[in-house]
Amino acid sequence: MPILPRIESPADLRNLTPEQLTELSAEIRTFLVERVTKTGGHLGPNLGVVELTLALHRVFDSPKDPILWDTGHQAYVHKMVTGRSNDFDTLRQEGGLSGYPSRAESIHDVIENSHASTALSYADGIAKAFEIHGENDRHVVAVVGDGALTGGMTWEALNNIADGSKRSVVIVVNDNARSYSPTIGGMAHHLATLRTTKGYEKFLDWGKSVLERTPVVGAPVYDALHGMKKGIKDFVAPQGMFEDLGLKYIGPVDGHDIAEMEFAFERARDFGEPVIVHVITEKGRGYKPAETDEADRFHAVGVVDPDTGKPLTTAARSWTSVFSEELAAIGGERQDIVAITAAMLGPTGLDTFAGKFPDRTFDVGIAEQHAITSAVGMAHAGLHPVVAIYSTFLNRAIDQVIMDAGLHYAGVTIALDRSGVTGDDGASHNGMWDMALLRVVPTLELAAPRDGRRLVEALRTAVEKSDHPTVIRFSKGAVPADIDAIKTYSFADVIKACENPDVTIVSVGALATNALEAAALLEAKGYQVEVIDPVWVMPVAAGLVEYLSQREFVVSVEDGLVDGGVGEAIGSALRNHGSNTRMLSLGIPKKYLNHASRKSILHELSLDATGLSQTIEQALITTAR
């Protein structure tokens, strides 16, 4: 009889025999492959943490002992053993199971923010609160990937956790030598050393056994050797770095041996002070297509064939691929072009550039702040860096954009992939904040291309600018067909013209297709509609302000925050110009968006063609009255 259907809470795991746990692990992997290949999601990370999750929930008492998942994309197994297996057919679907921990789903979930390197700060705060409340029988567990250790916030948290306190914080380093792709940098090398070092205790045991048999000098030499323990420890057991911080270290532990992990977790739990448990796992374990995929071990998949792992549909040309190909072409023309990624070489499309110019490609790990300021340093020394990053992750480096790139007039180009509504990954992955945040940077220019051709042109324009930072934002998914301009001004393209328009739509970026379709719907009802696209939307060009000041009614359309966005900037500029033009700004309201498809979210926000036309028509009717 299958075991998985009988697991409704972590308590159900604690009476299982070792044999049953092995059987359950196999059932979970089969379940994950069957379900995730149907819906899409983070398959590889979860296949790698099956035994780890079971061991954690057998040793710790969630939710009394909160288990915190850094990034959260490896929490599917956690969801299964906390009573949500029956919901996996709805994974990442609108109204269904979130692809990340969700406090609305379960009391066992704590962190919804899926940005990396945050869990240890949560753990530090929760443990301090337990201490103040006198809840000394509670433990806090934070599961972080080895990739998260490349993020500076992790080390800020470690510095505070290791403050000599007696708080019970168990830090589980899930080490699979990867984040999205193989983890890089000094921390990756350090963990690799830990994986291959036997440890100074065994070395000292060997030395003692030999020297005790050596007459006269044996004992004094052993005493001297033991006195040098710290130096020897640093040489043969680099875990000393963690212990120097005041953190006890256990490991490395086989992350697919439940008994071994339980022993380690029990020791860490009972120690009552901060402990690091270093666990070695294999991303994609148990699924051959993932195990043989050296790129990212099926970190995230769409809908694929469960037997082969191959996509069931042919992917259309994407925004990312257009950027990727053009940057590589520019790199072949200019030796000063360099590329920077924050642990996302493939997802941001920099792998093509890296394949041709490995010496000019820099993966800094999960360190967006460092990526920006390092790029500023490169620009100062005569290079033109292109930093490719997801829009949502730029939020973490806004200070560096303002105070390093902006203030220093640095010739740095930031390519923001997944800008606007991204959908399936939920609230923390929508790239909806970038324009509102970047609008405050005095020296920065921002382009929002409407199609692939405009993306190519914008990228080439951006890398020619050496005296200030530039940003190019583009969407997720398939790039639309090119939309040619009917007339081109220095400040905008007219992509739909008419005489004496009732309304002029200013379209920002990837919403151009929706704006044109909305214009067609309005024209069918007798309205005259003009659509223009500034392409370079920040700062607002003086020519655009002059042009729009001659219109009676202007509607801006953007898939960014409407508060503080491009439309608001245009409206402010028109008022300062003394214009009587009536302005309506449409965009994303200031709220967190639930996971759903991009199409569904745009419909909900009335940013699809139908919604735009209805909103604009209502405004026109109101004006007529």
VEXDREN-2710 file (C-alpha; in Angstrom, 1 decimal):
% VEXDREN-2710
k/r/px/py/pz
1/MET/0.0/0.0/0.0
2/PRO/1.4/3.4/-0.9
3/ILE/2.7/5.5/2.0
4/LEU/2.4/9.0/0.6
5/PRO/-1.4/9.2/0.6
6/ARG/-1.3/8.5/4.4
7/ILE/1.0/11.5/5.1
8/GLU/-1.2/14.4/6.2
9/SER/1.2/16.1/8.6
10/PRO/4.8/15.9/9.8
11/ALA/3.7/13.8/12.8
12/ASP/2.8/11.0/10.3
13/LEU/6.5/10.7/9.4
14/ARG/7.7/9.9/12.9
15/ASN/6.4/6.3/13.2
16/LEU/7.8/5.2/9.8
17/THR/10.5/2.6/9.7
18/PRO/13.8/3.1/7.7
19/GLU/12.4/0.8/5.0
20/GLN/9.2/2.8/4.8
21/LEU/11.1/6.1/4.6
22/THR/13.1/4.7/1.7
23/GLU/9.9/3.7/0.0
24/LEU/8.3/7.1/0.7
25/SER/11.2/8.9/-0.8
26/ALA/10.8/7.0/-4.0
27/GLU/7.1/7.7/-4.0
28/ILE/7.7/11.4/-3.6
29/ARG/10.1/11.5/-6.5
30/THR/7.7/9.7/-8.7
31/PHE/4.9/12.1/-7.6
32/LEU/7.1/15.2/-8.3
33/VAL/8.0/14.1/-11.8
34/GLU/4.4/13.2/-12.6
35/ARG/2.9/16.4/-11.3
36/VAL/5.5/19.1/-12.0
37/THR/6.1/18.0/-15.6
38/LYS/2.3/18.7/-16.1
39/THR/2.2/22.2/-14.6
40/GLY/5.8/23.4/-14.8
41/GLY/7.8/24.4/-11.8
42/HIS/11.0/23.9/-9.9
43/LEU/11.6/20.2/-10.4
44/GLY/15.4/19.7/-9.9
45/PRO/15.7/21.5/-6.5
46/ASN/12.9/19.4/-5.0
47/LEU/14.1/16.1/-6.3
48/GLY/17.3/16.9/-4.4
49/VAL/15.8/17.6/-1.0
50/VAL/13.4/14.7/-0.5
51/GLU/15.4/12.9/2.3
52/LEU/16.5/16.2/3.7
53/THR/12.9/17.4/4.1
54/LEU/11.8/14.1/5.7
55/ALA/14.7/14.2/8.2
56/LEU/14.0/17.8/9.2
57/HIS/10.3/17.1/9.8
58/ARG/11.1/14.0/11.8
59/VAL/13.5/15.8/14.1
60/PHE/11.9/19.2/14.4
61/ASP/8.4/20.0/15.5
62/SER/7.0/22.3/12.8
63/PRO/5.3/24.8/13.2
64/LYS/6.5/25.1/16.9
65/ASP/10.0/24.9/15.5
66/PRO/9.7/27.0/12.3
67/ILE/11.5/25.7/9.2
68/LEU/12.5/28.5/6.9
69/TRP/13.2/27.9/3.3
70/ASP/15.6/30.3/1.6
71/THR/14.2/31.2/-1.8
72/GLY/11.4/28.6/-1.2
73/HIS/11.5/27.0/-4.6
74/GLN/12.7/23.8/-2.9
75/ALA/9.7/23.6/-0.6
76/TYR/7.5/21.3/-2.7
77/VAL/8.3/18.3/-0.5
78/HIS/7.7/20.4/2.6
79/LYS/4.2/21.2/1.1
80/MET/3.6/17.5/0.5
81/VAL/4.3/16.4/4.1
82/THR/2.4/19.3/5.6
83/GLY/-0.9/18.1/4.0
84/ARG/-0.9/19.7/0.5
85/SER/-0.2/16.7/-1.8
86/ASN/-3.8/16.6/-3.1
87/ASP/-3.4/20.2/-4.4
88/PHE/-0.4/19.6/-6.7
89/ASP/-2.6/19.4/-9.8
90/THR/-3.1/23.2/-9.3
91/LEU/0.6/24.0/-8.7
92/ARG/1.4/27.5/-10.0
93/GLN/-2.1/27.8/-11.5
94/GLU/-4.4/30.7/-10.8
95/GLY/-6.2/30.1/-7.5
96/GLY/-4.1/27.0/-6.9
97/LEU/-1.0/26.0/-5.0
98/SER/1.8/28.5/-5.0
99/GLY/5.2/27.5/-6.3
100/TYR/6.7/28.9/-3.1
101/PRO/5.8/28.8/0.6
102/SER/2.6/30.7/1.2
103/ARG/1.3/31.7/4.6
104/ALA/-2.2/31.6/3.2
105/GLU/-1.8/27.9/2.5
106/SER/-0.3/26.6/5.8
107/ILE/0.8/27.5/9.3
108/HIS/4.0/25.6/8.4
109/ASP/5.0/28.3/5.9
110/VAL/6.8/31.4/7.1
111/ILE/8.7/33.2/4.3
112/GLU/6.8/34.1/1.1
113/ASN/9.6/36.3/-0.3
114/SER/11.5/34.1/-2.7
115/HIS/14.5/36.3/-3.0
116/ALA/17.7/34.5/-2.0
117/SER/19.9/34.9/1.1
118/THR/17.1/36.2/3.4
119/ALA/16.3/33.2/5.5
120/LEU/19.1/33.6/8.1
121/SER/17.9/37.2/8.9
122/TYR/14.4/35.8/9.5
123/ALA/15.9/33.1/11.7
124/ASP/17.9/35.6/13.7
125/GLY/14.9/37.7/14.3
126/ILE/12.6/34.8/15.2
127/ALA/15.2/33.3/17.6
128/LYS/15.6/36.6/19.4
129/ALA/11.9/36.9/19.8
130/PHE/11.7/33.4/21.2
131/GLU/14.4/34.3/23.7
132/ILE/12.6/37.5/24.8
133/HIS/9.4/35.6/25.3
134/GLY/11.2/32.9/27.3
135/GLU/10.3/30.2/24.8
136/ASN/13.6/28.4/25.2
137/ASP/12.2/25.1/24.1
138/ARG/11.7/26.3/20.5
139/HIS/14.2/25.9/17.7
140/VAL/14.6/27.8/14.5
141/VAL/15.7/26.0/11.3
142/ALA/16.9/27.8/8.2
143/VAL/17.6/25.8/5.1
144/VAL/19.9/27.7/2.7
145/GLY/21.5/26.6/-0.5
146/ASP/25.2/26.9/-1.1
147/GLY/24.3/29.6/-3.7
148/ALA/22.7/31.7/-1.0
149/LEU/26.1/31.9/0.8
150/THR/27.4/34.0/-2.1
151/GLY/24.9/36.7/-1.0
152/GLY/26.1/39.4/1.4
153/MET/22.9/39.4/3.4
154/THR/23.7/35.9/4.5
155/TRP/27.0/37.0/6.1
156/GLU/25.4/40.0/7.7
157/ALA/23.0/37.5/9.4
158/LEU/25.7/35.1/10.3
159/ASN/27.6/37.8/12.0
160/ASN/24.6/38.6/14.2
161/ILE/23.6/35.0/14.8
162/ALA/27.1/34.2/16.0
163/ASP/27.1/36.8/18.7
164/GLY/27.8/34.4/21.6
165/SER/24.1/33.9/22.3
166/LYS/22.5/30.6/23.5
167/ARG/19.7/30.9/20.9
168/SER/18.9/27.6/19.1
169/VAL/19.4/28.4/15.4
170/VAL/20.1/25.4/13.2
171/ILE/21.4/26.5/9.8
172/VAL/21.2/23.7/7.2
173/VAL/23.4/24.4/4.2
174/ASN/22.0/22.4/1.4
175/ASP/25.1/22.0/-0.7
176/ASN/24.5/20.8/-4.3
177/ALA/27.3/23.0/-5.7
178/ARG/24.6/24.9/-7.6
179/SER/22.2/27.8/-7.5
180/TYR/20.6/27.9/-10.9
181/SER/23.8/26.7/-12.4
182/PRO/27.1/25.7/-10.7
183/THR/27.9/27.9/-7.8
184/ILE/30.9/30.0/-8.3
185/GLY/33.4/32.1/-6.2
186/GLY/35.4/31.7/-3.1
187/MET/32.5/30.3/-1.0
188/ALA/31.9/27.6/-3.6
189/HIS/35.6/26.6/-3.4
190/HIS/35.5/26.6/0.4
191/LEU/32.5/24.2/0.4
192/ALA/34.2/22.0/-2.2
193/THR/37.1/21.7/0.1
194/LEU/34.8/20.8/3.0
195/ARG/33.3/18.1/0.8
196/THR/36.6/16.5/0.2
197/THR/38.4/16.9/3.5
198/LYS/38.4/14.2/6.1
199/GLY/38.9/16.6/9.1
200/TYR/41.4/17.5/11.6
201/GLU/40.1/15.1/14.3
202/LYS/41.0/12.1/12.2
203/PHE/44.4/13.7/11.5
204/LEU/45.1/14.2/15.2
205/ASP/43.9/10.7/16.0
206/TRP/46.4/9.3/13.5
207/GLY/49.1/11.5/14.9
208/LYS/48.5/10.4/18.4
209/SER/48.4/6.7/17.6
210/VAL/51.8/7.0/15.8
211/LEU/53.5/9.3/18.3
212/GLU/52.4/7.4/21.4
213/ARG/54.5/4.5/20.0
214/THR/57.5/6.8/19.6
215/PRO/59.8/6.6/22.7
216/VAL/61.0/9.7/24.5
217/VAL/59.9/12.4/22.0
218/GLY/56.5/11.1/21.2
219/ALA/54.4/12.6/24.0
220/PRO/56.0/16.1/23.8
221/VAL/55.6/16.2/20.1
222/TYR/51.9/15.2/20.3
223/ASP/51.3/17.9/23.0
224/ALA/52.9/20.5/20.7
225/LEU/50.9/19.2/17.8
226/HIS/47.7/19.5/19.8
227/GLY/48.7/23.0/20.8
228/MET/48.9/23.8/17.2
229/LYS/45.3/22.5/16.7
230/LYS/44.0/25.8/15.4
231/GLY/46.6/26.0/12.6
232/ILE/46.2/22.3/11.7
233/LYS/42.4/22.7/11.7
234/ASP/42.6/25.6/9.3
235/PHE/44.9/23.5/7.0
236/VAL/43.0/20.3/6.8
237/ALA/39.4/21.3/7.9
238/PRO/38.3/24.7/6.5
239/GLN/35.1/24.5/8.6
240/GLY/37.2/26.5/11.0
241/MET/36.0/29.6/9.2
242/PHE/32.5/29.0/10.5
243/GLU/33.7/28.1/14.0
244/ASP/35.8/31.2/14.0
245/LEU/32.5/33.1/13.8
246/GLY/31.3/31.2/16.8
247/LEU/29.2/28.7/14.9
248/LYS/29.5/25.0/15.6
249/TYR/29.9/23.0/12.4
250/ILE/28.6/19.5/11.7
251/GLY/29.3/17.8/8.4
252/PRO/29.6/17.2/5.7
253/VAL/26.5/14.9/5.9
254/ASP/25.1/12.7/3.2
255/GLY/21.9/14.5/2.2
256/HIS/20.3/11.3/0.9
257/ASP/20.9/9.3/4.1
258/ILE/18.0/10.0/6.4
259/ALA/19.5/8.3/9.5
260/GLU/22.7/10.2/9.1
261/MET/20.9/13.5/8.8
262/GLU/18.6/12.8/11.7
263/PHE/21.7/12.1/13.9
264/ALA/23.2/15.4/12.8
265/PHE/20.0/17.4/13.3
266/GLU/19.4/15.9/16.7
267/ARG/22.9/16.9/17.8
268/ALA/22.4/20.4/16.4
269/ARG/18.9/20.7/18.0
270/ASP/20.1/19.6/21.5
271/PHE/23.2/21.7/21.4
272/GLY/21.0/24.8/22.1
273/GLU/23.3/27.3/20.3
274/PRO/23.8/28.3/16.7
275/VAL/25.0/25.3/14.6
276/ILE/25.7/24.9/10.9
277/VAL/24.8/21.5/9.5
278/HIS/26.5/21.0/6.1
279/VAL/24.4/18.6/3.9
280/ILE/25.5/17.3/0.5
281/THR/22.7/16.7/-1.9
282/GLU/22.3/16.0/-5.6
283/LYS/20.1/18.3/-7.5
284/GLY/17.6/16.4/-9.7
285/ARG/18.3/13.1/-7.9
286/GLY/16.3/10.1/-9.1
287/TYR/15.2/11.6/-12.5
288/LYS/17.6/10.7/-15.3
289/PRO/16.9/13.6/-17.6
290/ALA/17.8/16.0/-14.7
291/GLU/20.8/14.0/-13.5
292/THR/22.3/14.2/-17.0
293/ASP/21.5/17.9/-17.5
294/GLU/24.7/19.7/-16.6
295/ALA/23.3/23.1/-17.4
296/ASP/21.0/23.5/-14.4
297/ARG/19.7/20.0/-13.5
298/PHE/16.2/20.9/-14.4
299/HIS/16.1/23.8/-12.0
300/ALA/12.8/25.0/-13.5
301/VAL/10.8/23.4/-16.2
302/GLY/7.8/24.2/-18.3
303/VAL/5.3/21.4/-19.3
304/VAL/7.6/18.6/-20.4
305/ASP/7.4/14.9/-21.3
306/PRO/7.9/13.1/-18.0
307/ASP/9.9/10.3/-19.6
308/THR/12.3/12.3/-21.6
309/GLY/12.2/15.7/-19.9
310/LYS/11.7/17.3/-23.4
311/PRO/9.3/20.3/-23.8
312/LEU/6.0/19.3/-25.3
313/THR/5.7/22.5/-27.2
314/THR/8.2/24.5/-29.3
315/ALA/9.2/27.7/-27.5
316/ALA/8.7/30.9/-29.5
317/ARG/11.5/33.3/-29.9
318/SER/11.9/35.1/-26.6
319/TRP/12.8/38.6/-25.4
320/THR/15.8/37.0/-23.6
321/SER/17.1/35.3/-26.8
322/VAL/16.9/38.6/-28.8
323/PHE/19.0/40.3/-26.1
324/SER/21.3/37.4/-25.9
325/GLU/22.1/37.3/-29.6
326/GLU/22.6/41.0/-30.0
327/LEU/24.8/41.4/-27.0
328/ALA/27.1/38.6/-28.3
329/ALA/27.2/40.4/-31.7
330/ILE/28.1/43.7/-30.0
331/GLY/30.8/41.9/-28.0
332/GLY/32.4/40.7/-31.2
333/GLU/32.6/44.3/-32.4
334/ARG/33.9/45.9/-29.2
335/GLN/36.5/44.6/-26.8
336/ASP/35.4/46.9/-24.0
337/ILE/32.0/45.3/-23.7
338/VAL/31.8/43.0/-20.6
339/ALA/28.9/41.1/-19.2
340/ILE/27.9/40.6/-15.5
341/THR/25.4/38.2/-14.0
342/ALA/24.3/37.5/-10.5
343/ALA/24.2/33.6/-10.6
344/MET/21.8/33.6/-13.6
345/LEU/24.0/33.2/-16.6
346/GLY/21.5/31.0/-18.6
347/PRO/18.2/32.5/-17.5
348/THR/19.4/36.1/-18.4
349/GLY/20.8/34.9/-21.8
350/LEU/24.4/35.8/-21.0
351/ASP/25.5/32.2/-21.7
352/THR/25.8/33.0/-25.4
353/PHE/28.2/35.9/-24.6
354/ALA/30.1/33.8/-22.1
355/GLY/30.5/31.0/-24.7
356/LYS/32.3/33.5/-27.0
357/PHE/34.0/35.7/-24.5
358/PRO/34.5/33.8/-21.3
359/ASP/37.3/36.2/-20.1
360/ARG/34.8/39.1/-20.4
361/THR/32.0/37.4/-18.5
362/PHE/31.7/37.7/-14.7
363/ASP/29.3/35.7/-12.5
364/VAL/29.4/37.4/-9.1
365/GLY/27.0/35.0/-7.4
366/ILE/23.8/36.0/-5.7
367/ALA/25.2/39.5/-5.1
368/GLU/23.2/42.1/-7.0
369/GLN/24.5/45.0/-5.0
370/HIS/28.1/44.0/-5.7
371/ALA/27.2/43.4/-9.4
372/ILE/26.2/47.0/-9.9
373/THR/29.1/48.6/-8.0
374/SER/31.6/46.3/-9.5
375/ALA/30.2/47.4/-12.9
376/VAL/30.7/51.0/-11.9
377/GLY/34.4/50.2/-11.2
378/MET/34.8/48.6/-14.5
379/ALA/33.2/51.6/-16.3
380/HIS/35.6/53.9/-14.4
381/ALA/38.5/51.9/-15.8
382/GLY/37.4/52.1/-19.4
383/LEU/35.0/49.2/-19.9
384/HIS/31.3/49.2/-20.7
385/PRO/29.6/46.6/-18.5
386/VAL/26.2/45.2/-19.3
387/VAL/24.6/43.8/-16.1
388/ALA/21.8/41.4/-17.0
389/ILE/19.4/40.8/-14.1
390/TYR/15.8/40.0/-13.5
391/SER/13.8/43.2/-12.8
392/THR/12.6/42.0/-9.4
393/PHE/16.1/41.4/-8.2
394/LEU/17.3/44.9/-9.1
395/ASN/15.1/46.0/-6.1
396/ARG/17.9/44.7/-3.9
397/ALA/20.5/47.1/-5.5
398/ILE/18.6/50.4/-5.8
399/ASP/21.1/52.1/-3.4
400/GLN/24.0/51.1/-5.6
401/VAL/22.2/52.3/-8.8
402/ILE/21.5/55.7/-7.1
403/MET/24.7/56.3/-5.2
404/ASP/27.3/54.4/-7.3
405/ALA/26.1/54.2/-10.9
406/GLY/24.0/57.4/-10.9
407/LEU/26.1/59.7/-8.8
408/HIS/29.3/58.7/-10.6
409/TYR/27.8/59.1/-14.1
410/ALA/28.9/55.6/-14.8
411/GLY/28.6/54.2/-18.3
412/VAL/26.9/51.0/-17.2
413/THR/24.0/49.3/-19.0
414/ILE/21.5/47.3/-16.9
415/ALA/19.4/44.9/-18.9
416/LEU/16.2/44.1/-16.9
417/ASP/14.7/40.8/-18.0
418/ARG/11.3/39.7/-16.7
419/SER/10.1/43.3/-16.3
420/GLY/6.4/43.9/-15.7
421/VAL/4.0/41.1/-15.0
422/THR/5.6/37.7/-15.0
423/GLY/2.8/35.8/-13.4
424/ASP/3.3/32.2/-12.4
425/ASP/6.0/32.7/-9.8
426/GLY/3.9/35.0/-7.7
427/ALA/4.2/38.3/-5.9
428/SER/7.9/38.5/-5.4
429/HIS/8.8/37.7/-9.0
430/ASN/6.7/40.3/-10.8
431/GLY/9.0/43.0/-12.2
432/MET/6.6/45.8/-11.4
433/TRP/8.7/48.2/-9.3
434/ASP/11.6/49.0/-11.6
435/MET/10.4/52.1/-13.4
436/ALA/8.9/53.7/-10.2
437/LEU/12.2/53.1/-8.4
438/LEU/14.5/54.1/-11.2
439/ARG/12.6/57.3/-12.0
440/VAL/14.3/58.9/-9.0
441/VAL/17.8/58.5/-10.3
442/PRO/18.8/61.9/-11.8
443/THR/21.4/60.8/-14.4
444/LEU/19.7/57.6/-15.6
445/GLU/18.0/56.9/-19.0
446/LEU/15.5/54.0/-19.4
447/ALA/14.2/52.3/-22.5
448/ALA/11.2/50.1/-22.7
449/PRO/11.3/48.6/-26.2
450/ARG/8.0/47.4/-27.7
451/ASP/9.4/44.6/-29.9
452/GLY/12.6/42.7/-30.8
453/ARG/13.8/45.3/-33.3
454/ARG/13.5/48.1/-30.8
455/LEU/15.3/46.0/-28.2
456/VAL/18.2/45.6/-30.6
457/GLU/18.3/49.3/-31.3
458/ALA/17.9/50.3/-27.7
459/LEU/20.8/48.0/-26.6
460/ARG/23.1/49.4/-29.3
461/THR/22.1/53.0/-28.2
462/ALA/22.7/52.2/-24.6
463/VAL/26.2/50.8/-24.9
464/GLU/27.2/53.9/-26.9
465/LYS/26.6/56.1/-23.8
466/SER/29.6/56.3/-21.5
467/ASP/28.8/59.3/-19.3
468/HIS/25.7/58.0/-17.5
469/PRO/23.8/54.8/-16.6
470/THR/21.3/53.3/-19.0
471/VAL/18.6/50.7/-18.4
472/ILE/16.7/48.5/-20.8
473/ARG/13.6/46.7/-19.6
474/PHE/11.9/43.9/-21.4
475/SER/9.3/41.3/-20.7
476/LYS/9.2/37.6/-20.1
477/GLY/8.3/35.1/-22.7
478/ALA/7.7/35.3/-26.5
479/VAL/8.7/38.5/-28.2
480/PRO/5.8/39.9/-30.4
481/ALA/6.0/40.7/-34.1
482/ASP/7.8/43.9/-34.9
483/ILE/5.6/47.0/-34.9
484/ASP/6.9/49.5/-37.4
485/ALA/6.6/53.2/-36.9
486/ILE/4.3/55.2/-39.2
487/LYS/6.3/58.3/-38.3
488/THR/9.3/58.8/-36.2
489/TYR/10.3/61.8/-34.0
490/SER/13.4/62.2/-31.9
491/PHE/11.2/61.6/-28.8
492/ALA/8.7/58.9/-29.9
493/ASP/7.4/56.7/-32.7
494/VAL/3.9/57.1/-33.9
495/ILE/2.6/53.5/-34.3
496/LYS/-1.0/54.5/-35.1
497/ALA/-1.8/57.9/-36.6
498/CYS/-5.0/59.8/-37.1
499/GLU/-6.2/63.4/-37.7
500/ASN/-7.6/65.2/-34.6
501/PRO/-7.4/62.3/-32.2
502/ASP/-10.0/62.0/-29.4
503/VAL/-7.3/60.3/-27.4
504/THR/-3.6/59.7/-27.7
505/ILE/-2.3/56.5/-26.1
506/VAL/1.3/56.6/-24.9
507/SER/2.3/52.9/-24.9
508/VAL/5.2/51.8/-22.7
509/GLY/7.2/48.7/-23.8
510/ALA/5.6/45.3/-24.3
511/LEU/2.0/46.6/-23.9
512/ALA/2.1/48.2/-27.4
513/THR/0.2/45.3/-28.9
514/ASN/-2.5/45.6/-26.3
515/ALA/-2.6/49.4/-26.9
516/LEU/-3.0/49.0/-30.7
517/GLU/-5.8/46.4/-30.2
518/ALA/-7.5/48.7/-27.8
519/ALA/-7.3/51.5/-30.3
520/ALA/-8.9/49.3/-32.9
521/LEU/-11.8/48.5/-30.5
522/LEU/-12.3/52.2/-29.8
523/GLU/-12.2/53.1/-33.5
524/ALA/-14.9/50.5/-34.2
525/LYS/-17.1/52.6/-31.8
526/GLY/-16.3/55.8/-33.7
527/TYR/-13.4/57.3/-31.7
528/GLN/-10.3/58.7/-33.3
529/VAL/-7.3/57.2/-31.6
530/GLU/-3.5/57.9/-31.9
531/VAL/-0.9/55.6/-30.4
532/ILE/2.7/56.6/-29.8
533/ASP/5.7/54.9/-28.2
534/PRO/8.5/56.9/-26.7
535/VAL/10.8/53.8/-26.4
536/TRP/13.2/55.8/-24.2
537/VAL/10.6/56.6/-21.5
538/MET/12.9/58.1/-18.8
539/PRO/13.5/60.9/-18.3
540/VAL/10.4/62.4/-20.1
541/ALA/11.7/64.1/-23.2
542/ALA/10.9/67.8/-23.7
543/GLY/9.8/67.1/-27.3
544/LEU/7.3/64.5/-26.0
545/VAL/5.9/67.0/-23.5
546/GLU/5.5/69.7/-26.2
547/TYR/3.8/67.1/-28.6
548/LEU/1.4/65.9/-25.9
549/SER/0.5/69.4/-24.8
550/GLN/-1.2/69.9/-28.1
551/ARG/-3.5/67.0/-27.4
552/GLU/-6.8/67.2/-25.4
553/PHE/-6.7/63.7/-23.8
554/VAL/-3.7/61.5/-23.2
555/VAL/-3.7/58.0/-21.7
556/SER/-0.5/56.3/-20.6
557/VAL/-0.3/52.5/-20.5
558/GLU/2.5/50.6/-18.7
559/ASP/3.0/47.3/-17.0
560/GLY/4.7/48.9/-14.0
561/LEU/3.4/50.6/-10.9
562/VAL/1.1/53.4/-11.9
563/ASP/2.1/55.2/-8.7
564/GLY/5.4/56.8/-9.5
565/GLY/5.5/55.4/-13.0
566/VAL/6.0/56.8/-16.5
567/GLY/2.5/58.1/-16.8
568/GLU/2.8/60.0/-13.6
569/ALA/6.1/61.5/-14.8
570/ILE/4.4/62.6/-18.1
571/GLY/1.5/64.1/-16.2
572/SER/3.8/66.0/-13.9
573/ALA/5.8/67.3/-16.9
574/LEU/2.7/68.4/-18.7
575/ARG/1.5/70.4/-15.6
576/ASN/4.9/72.0/-15.2
577/HIS/4.7/72.9/-18.9
578/GLY/1.4/74.7/-18.2
579/SER/-0.6/72.4/-20.4
580/ASN/-4.3/71.8/-20.0
581/THR/-4.1/68.4/-21.5
582/ARG/-6.2/65.9/-19.5
583/MET/-4.0/62.9/-18.4
584/LEU/-5.1/59.4/-17.4
585/SER/-2.4/56.9/-16.2
586/LEU/-3.1/53.2/-16.4
587/GLY/-0.8/50.5/-14.9
588/ILE/-0.4/48.2/-12.1
589/PRO/-2.0/49.3/-8.8
590/LYS/0.1/49.4/-5.6
591/LYS/-0.7/45.9/-4.4
592/TYR/1.0/42.5/-4.5
593/LEU/-0.3/40.3/-7.3
594/ASN/-1.3/36.6/-6.8
595/HIS/0.2/34.0/-9.0
596/ALA/-1.5/33.4/-12.4
597/SER/-0.6/33.6/-16.0
598/ARG/0.6/37.0/-17.4
599/LYS/-2.5/37.0/-19.7
600/SER/-4.8/36.5/-16.8
601/ILE/-3.2/39.1/-14.6
602/LEU/-3.3/41.7/-17.4
603/HIS/-7.0/40.9/-17.9
604/GLU/-7.7/41.3/-14.1
605/LEU/-5.9/44.6/-14.1
606/SER/-7.8/45.8/-17.2
607/LEU/-4.5/46.1/-19.1
608/ASP/-5.5/43.8/-21.9
609/ALA/-7.0/45.2/-25.1
610/THR/-10.6/44.8/-23.9
611/GLY/-9.9/46.3/-20.5
612/LEU/-8.0/49.3/-21.9
613/SER/-10.6/50.1/-24.4
614/GLN/-13.4/50.0/-21.8
615/THR/-11.5/52.1/-19.4
616/ILE/-10.6/54.7/-22.0
617/GLU/-14.1/54.8/-23.4
618/GLN/-15.6/55.4/-20.0
619/ALA/-13.2/58.3/-19.5
620/LEU/-14.2/59.7/-22.9
621/ILE/-17.9/59.4/-22.1
622/THR/-17.3/61.1/-18.7
623/THR/-15.5/64.0/-20.5
624/ALA/-18.3/64.4/-23.0
625/ARG/-20.7/64.9/-20.2
END
